[in-house]
């Protein structure tokens, strides 16, 4: 009796107009939310390090710029290369830097959606096209809605290159490991090669992602032993070797020691262990209170209830796999907080918190689906016996999901920020283009430019200052071939 009103995901009748209309409508709000945020990439403008990279690229090119930073500042090779794309596009296409920058951010947003779509599609093998469309849009919406800094996730290239590509590669690799364990499947050599290349590239983006991926691959190998599945030692070793090589390249950079030497509060192991625990608990508390996260996980539970029942043996394995997945994600998050505390002596910056959020949200998604699957018969019986019987029907389920998305994304941190700053977004871009035009055409070697009157935190964090010798003034001056740049309303 507990299966009454439940239509498994793979067997929903597409011919039923109410079904596809319901799923289309429940996907509509996250689609609008995403479109609104993605459209703002057209208003993004270079800031801070972007001008430094643009100037260095113009004078030295890709490779020499990466080598200069590698020996003096940072070993994040792939991130250093990617950050030079706007000036390279500007030079190759003959367009201004602002147009090349916004085009780069638009492509970055599209790749973000494509990667999350692949991760969700691989994680929901029983989903039909309608359900997968909803899951893809809703998951991407939840990430952006709960992001500690959506600006650093979509609109500032220097932040995006260091943390978004490795986050996406990590969830794809984690998803493949969990998928193989759940389905008792093996890695093909083609998949292993893709995971190796993806892991190598991700490890080149920052100092901690390599450790994350090695932990995930090690846990996959151990879990195969515990679940009495083929261990595929050579496949795991090949993936881990590629990741290790990338990680060694990053941490061996001479610039890492130079950078730590400039931060005297770093390098304290014991203090960093304790402070990282407090920092990660604070981040976890923010995560579980975020409306976008709550709404998304509730949606995951509802959709998972409509999947086919697993066998009793599989249900027991799903419980262990779910707990292991969450444990791995929490351990990775803690290590990120620790690594940043140890290296800098400061709390993890928001742009790096974005990467931890993406991993934890995806891991929570996998765990929620597995746990709901393991207890699906009991949960359906309770639904059938209570006031919510029929909730999983072909119409009520998408309607419930639509209400969840409207409430959770509408009340999310990013949703509130978008509503409160919407009137400042276009004026900020207009001021940015006017500043660019002035700096490009002015013949004066020393220029004075007005500060931004519109300062939406969605698109910017800081402006020019009175100090011509420090960021961002110095890099702006060099890129536009000026001797000095000053803010108009500050004394010199």
N, C-alpha and C positions, 0 to 999 in steps of 0.2 A: 504493500500500500504506500510505502514511503517514496516510491518512484512516480507516483501519479503527478501529472503536470510537468514532469521533467523531460526535456527533449535534449539528448546528448548533442554536443557541439557539432559533431561530424554529420549528424542526420537531420539538422534543422531543415525544413522544407523551404527552399529558396522561392518556390512558387507562391508561398503564403505571403501576400502583400503586407500583411500586418507585421510579419517577422522582419522583412528587409526594411520596411519603413521605420520600425522601432530601432533596429540596429543603426540605420543611417542617422536617425535623430540623436541617438546617444553618442555617436561619434562626432556630431556637429559641433558641440561646445568645445571639446578639446582641440578640434581642428581650427576653430575661430581663435582660440587662445594662442595656439602655436603660430597661426598666420599673423596675428597682431605683433607677436614678439619677433618673428622672422622678418617682417616688413621693416622693422626698425633698424635692421642691418644697413638699409639704404641711408640712414642718418648717422651711422657711426663715422668717427673721424680719428685719425692717428693722434696718439698722446705719448708723452714721456719717451720711453725706449723706442717707440716706433720711429721717431725722427732720428734717433741715434743709429738704428739699423739702416734706415734709408740713406743717411749720409755715408755710412761705412760701405754700404753696397755700391753707391755711386762712385766711391773712390777706390775700392779694393775688390769688389765682386764677392760672390758667394763663398768660395773656399777660403780666401784670405781672411774674410770677416769671421768665419767660424773658427779658424785657427787663432786669430787674435783673442777672441773671447775664451777659447779653450785654455789658453796659456795664462790668461790674466783675470778671468772672471768666473767662468762656468763651463762644465763639461757637457751641457745639455745639447748635444750636437744636432739632433733632428729639430728641436725647438728653435735653435739658432738659425738653422737653414730655412725653416718655414716662415720665420718672422721677416725674412727678406723678400718674400713673394710680392707684396704690394709695390715696392720700388722697382722690382724686376719687371712686373707687369706694366707699370707706368712707362718704363724705358722702352720695352719691346712694343707696346701698343700705341705709344705716343699719346697717352691720356694723362691727366693730372693725378697726383698722388691720392687725393681724396676719392676720386672715382675708382681707382684701382683698389684702394683700401676697402671701400664699401662692397665692391664686387668680391673681394677675397672673403670678407665676413659672410656674405650671402652664400657663397659656395661652402664655407665652413659649416653654416647652419644646415644646409642641405645634406652634407656628409654626416653631420650629427644625427639627423633624422634617419638617414639610410642605415647607419650602423645600429641605432636602437631598433629599427624595424627588423633587421636581420637577427639581432639578439632575441627579440620577442618571438619572431616566427620560428626560430630553432627551439625555443623553450616551450612552445605550445603546439605539439605535433597533431593534436586532435582538433585544432581550431579551423573553422571555415573561414572564407574570405571576409565575411562580415565581422565575425568576432575578432579576427586578427587585425583588421583595420582599426577597430575600437581599441584593442590592447596596445597597438603601436602608438596611436595618437595619444591615448591616455597616459601611457608610461612616459613618453617624451614630455607631455604636459606636466606630469607630476615632478619630473626632474627639474624643469624650468620653474615651476611654481614653488618648489621647496629650496631652490639653489641659494646658498648663502650670498652669492653675488651673481646675478644673472648677467650683469655687465661683463664680468670676467669669463663668462661661459659663452657669450654670443658676440660681444661688441668690442672687446679689447684684444687684439691679436697676440700681444706679448704674453698675456695670461692664458689665452686659449691654447697656444702651441705647447705650453709646458704641461698642461693638465688634462685637457679634453681628449686628445688622441690616445694617451695612455689609459685613460679611464675607459674609453670605448673598447680598446683592445683587450683590456682586462676583463670586462664583462663578457665579451665574446669568447674568450678562452675559458673563463669560469663556466659559462653556459654550456660549452662543448664538453667539459669534464663532467658536469652534473648530468647532462643529457646521456652521455655514454654510460655512466653508472646506473642511471634510472632504467635505461632500455637494455642494459647488459650487452652493450655494443662495443666494438673495437674502433680505435682510431685507424683510419686508412693512412697510407703514407702521404697522400695528397693533402689530407686534413692536417697531418702532423707538420708538413712543410709550411702550410698556411699559418698554423699556430706558431711555428718557429720564427717565421718572418715577422709576423705581427708582434710576437713577444720581443724580438730583437729591436724592432722599431720603437715599441713602447718603452723599453728599458733605456733608450737613448734620449728620452724626453726629460727625465728627472732622476733624482738619486734614490728614490724609494720604490718606484714601480717594479724594478727588477726583483727586489726582495718579495714584493707582493706575489709576483708571478711564480717565482721559485717555490713559495709556500703553497700556492694553489696546485702546481704540478706535483709537488711532493705529496700533498694530501690526496690527490687523485690516485697516485701510485699506491699509497697505503690503503685507501678505501677499496681499491680493486682486490687487494689481499684480504681485507676483512670481509668483503662480500663474495669471496671465492670466485672472482672473475679473472680472466686472463690479464696478467700484469702489464704486458707490452713494455718491457723494460727499455728496449732500444728506442721506441717511440718517445717515451718520457725523457730519456737521457738526451735524445737529439733536441727536443724542445727546450729542456733546461740548459743545455750547452749554449744554444743561440741566445737565450735570455741572459746567461751569465756573461757572455762576451760583451753584449750591449751594456750591461751594468758596470763591468770593469772599465769600459771605455769612459763612462761618465764619471765614476768615482776616482779614476786615475788622473783626471785633469789637474794641471798645476794651478789653475785658477781657484779651485776649491779651497786650498789652504790660504790663498791670499784673501779670499772673501771671508773665511772664518776668522782670520787675523784682524779684520776690520770690525768684528763683533765680539767684544771682550766677554760678554755674558754667556757665550756658547762654550761647549766642550766639557760641561759638567755632567757626568754620567748619572750619578745617584740623584741629583736634583732633577735632571731631565726625566728620569723614570717616574718620579713622583708627580712632577708638574704635568707630564703627558697624560697620566691617569686622570687628573682633575680636568684637563682640557678635553680629553676624549669623552669623559662622562658628561661634561657640559654640552658638547656637540651631540651626543646621543640623546640628551634631554631635549634639545631643540628639534632633533629629528622626529622623535615620537610625538611631539606636540604640534608639528606642522600639519595644517589641514589638508594640504595636497598629498602628504604621505598617508594620513589616516584614510582619506577618501579612496586613494589608489589601492591600498591593501584590502579595504573592504570590497572594492570592485573585483580584485583578484580572487578573493574568497568566494564571491557569488559566481563568477565565471567558472572557477574550479569545481564548484558543486555540480555543475551541469556536464562535467566530463564523464566518460565511462568509468565504472568501478574497477579498481585494481584487484589483483588476486590477493588473498590474505598474506602470502609470503611477501609479495611486493609491497604491501602496505607497511609491514614491519621495517623493510629496508628504507622506505620513503621517510619514515620517522627519523631514522638515524642519519640519512642523507640530509634532511632538512636541518637538523641540529648541527651537523658538521658544517654545512654551508654558512649558517649564521656565525658559527664560531670562527671560521676562516675570515669572514668579512670583518668581524669585530677585531680580530687580531691584526689584520692589515690596517684598519683604521687607527688602532693604537700605535702601530709602528710608525705610521706617517706623522702622527702628533709627536712621538718621541724623536724621530729623526729631525724634525724642524726645531724642536726645543734644543736638542743637542747642538745643532749646527748654528743656530742664531741666538738662542736664549730667550726667544719670544714665542708667543702663542702662534699656532698655525694660521697663516693668512687665509683670507676668504677664498681666494682663487684656488688654493690648494685644497680647501675644504670642499670645493665643488667636486673634486675627484673622489674624495671619500664618500660624499653623498651618493654619487652615481653608483659606486660599488655596493654600498650598503642597501640602497633602494632596490637594486637588481637582485642582490642576494636575498633580501627579505621577500621579494616577489617569488623567487624560486622556492624558498622555504615555505611560504604561505600556500603555494599551490601544492607542494608535496604533503604538507600537514593536512590540509583540507581533503586531499585525495585519500590519505590514510584513514581519516575518520568520516569519509563521505556517507556511508550507510547510516551511521548514528546521527549525523547532522541532518540528513534528509528526513529521518523519522521525526526528529524534533520539529523541523519546519512543518511537516505534514500534520503534526498534532497540535500546533500552535496557531496563532493568528496570522502567520505568514505563509500558510499553505498556498500553493500556486505561485509563490514568488519566483520560481525558476521556470515558469511557463514562457512560451515564445513571445509574449507581449510584455508581461510584467517584469521580466528580467531586464530587457533593454531600457524600459521606463525607469526602473530603479537605478540602473547604471547612469542614466542621463541625469537624474536628480543628484546622485553622488558627485558627478563631475561638476555640475553647476555650482553646488555648494562648496566643494573642496577647492577647486581652482579659483572660484570667485573670492573665497576667503583666504587664499594663499598669500604668502608674503609678497610674491612677485605681482599677484593680481592687485593687491593694495597699492604697491609701488607704481604700477602702471596707471591706475586710476588717478592717483594723487599728482603725478608728474606729467600727465598727457599734454597739458597746455604748454609745457616748456620744451618738449622734444623737438618740434620743428624749428622754433626760434633758435635753439642751440645749434642745429645744423646750419641754419642760415648765417649765424654769426661765424661758424667755423669756415664756411665757404668765403665769406667776406674777408676774414683774416688771411686765408690762403691767397686770395686774389691780391690783397694789399702787399703781402710779403713777396709775392712773385713779381709784382710790377714796380715796387718802390726802388728807386735807384740809390737811396741813402744807405750807407754802410751801418749806421746805428739807427734802429727803428724803435718806436714806442707804439705798442698795440694795446687796445682796451681789453680789459678782462671780460669774460663772458658774463652777460646779464642773466641769461638763463643757464642754470647749473643743475640739470637733472642727473641724479646719481645713477640712473639707469645707463647713461651714456658717458659720464665723465666722473673723475674724482678730484682732480686738481687743475689749477690754471697756472699761467705764467706768474712770475714773482718779480720782486725788485732786484734779485741777485742774478746778474747776467752770466755768472760763472758756474751755476749749478743747474741741474735738471729742473724743468724742461727747457729753460731758456737757452742753455749752451748748445744743445743738440738742434733746437729749432734754428738758431742762428747759423750753425754750420750747414744745415741742409739747404737753407735759402741763401747761402753765401753772404751772410751779414757779419759785421764785426761784433755786434752785440744786439740783444733783444731785451727790452724792458717792459714791464707792465705800466700802463699809462697812469694809473692812480697811485703809484708808489714813488717816494722820493729817491733820487739817485745821488 
